[in-house]
């Protein structure tokens, strides 16, 4: 998933633009959700929905989106210094 995020927002991360990085993170997180729960067969899905509430799943995928965005921005700064 980080590779997909970098392909979407690599240039914006270079410039330090956080909004496109966040939008890219949300897009990749939504793609991960759709893949986990609609594309992958049920027997291969993570099964988190059986243990966690819908709100908790939403928080997890939003945390993924935020971590992708912030990781992309922080990684660019580390490599440039």
C-alpha positions in Angstrom: 0.0 0.0 0.0 2.8 2.5 0.7 3.9 2.1 -2.9 0.5 2.9 -4.3 0.4 6.0 -2.0 3.8 7.1 -3.2 2.7 6.7 -6.9 -0.3 8.9 -6.2 1.4 11.7 -4.2 5.1 11.4 -4.6 5.6 14.9 -6.1 3.3 16.5 -3.6 5.2 14.9 -0.7 8.4 16.4 -2.2 6.8 19.8 -1.9 5.5 19.2 1.6 1.9 19.6 0.6 -0.1 17.8 3.3 -3.6 18.0 1.9 -2.9 15.9 -1.3 -1.0 13.5 0.9 -4.0 13.1 3.2 -6.3 12.7 0.3 -4.0 10.1 -1.2 -3.9 8.3 2.2 -7.7 8.2 2.3 -7.9 6.8 -1.2 -5.3 4.1 -0.5 -7.0 3.3 2.8 -10.4 3.0 1.1 -8.8 0.7 -1.5 -7.4 -1.4 1.3 -10.9 -1.7 2.9 -12.5 -2.6 -0.4 -9.8 -5.2 -1.0 -10.0 -6.7 2.5 -13.8 -7.0 2.6 -15.1 -7.1 -1.0 -12.5 -8.5 -3.3 -10.7 -11.1 -1.2 -12.7 -14.2 -0.6 -14.4 -14.3 2.9 -12.2 -17.1 4.1 -9.1 -15.0 3.4 -10.4 -11.7 4.8 -8.8 -10.4 8.0 -11.9 -11.1 10.1 -11.6 -7.9 12.2 -15.3 -7.2 11.8 -16.1 -10.2 14.0 -14.2 -8.7 16.9 -14.4 -5.0 16.4 -17.3 -2.5 16.0 -17.9 -0.6 12.8 -16.6 2.5 14.5 -13.4 0.8 15.5 -12.8 -0.4 12.0 -13.3 3.1 10.7 -10.7 4.4 13.2 -8.3 1.7 12.1 -8.6 2.5 8.4 -8.4 6.3 9.1 -5.2 5.7 11.2 -3.8 3.9 8.1 -4.6 6.9 5.9 -3.0 9.3 8.4 0.1 7.1 8.8 0.6 6.8 5.1 0.3 10.6 4.6 2.6 11.5 7.6 5.1 8.7 6.8 5.4 10.0 3.2 6.0 13.5 4.3 8.5 12.5 7.1 10.3 10.1 4.8 10.9 12.8 2.2 12.3 15.1 4.9 14.7 12.4 6.2 16.1 11.6 2.8 16.7 15.2 1.9 18.6 16.1 5.1 
